[in-house]
């Protein structure tokens, strides 16, 4: 699971490559508030549930 504290420490990241980290559960809403994010990769994990509505804020993302 990705927790809110770790997300808040990552607000300046442009790339988040989290492939194959055995992340499970729903994605936290905070992930949608990473203003500089360009590439976000979560394949080979166990994510459940819908994408958070906050992902609509990820206007700079070119690769999800």
ABEGO torsion letter per residue (X at the ends): XBBAAAAAAAAABABBBABGAGBBEBBBAAAAABAABABBBABGBBBBEBBBAAAAABAABABX
